[in-house]
Amino acid sequence: MPKYEVKPVVCDYGVYEDGKVIVICNSRLNALLIADIMAVDGSRPNKTTAYTRSYYERFVDTGGEISD
C-alpha cells in the first residue's frame, strides 16, 4: 500500500506518494485532506467512504488525524 506524506515545496505543499510528488497545493490543509483521501481510498478498495461535511470538520478539528 502506498505511503502518503505532505511536505513543504518552496512556498506551497506537496502530497507525496512513496517519495514522489503527485500533487502541489497552496494550502497545507488541502494537501493533508488529499493525502488522507488517497490513503483511505487505497486502504478500503471495496468500501464506499462518504466524505461529508461532518467528516471534513472532524478532519480539520483533529489536524488530519481521523480513524474510523
Beta strands, then each sheet from edge to edge (+ up, - down):
strand 1: 4-9
strand 2: 12-17
strand 3: 20-25
sheet 1: 1+ 2- 3+
end
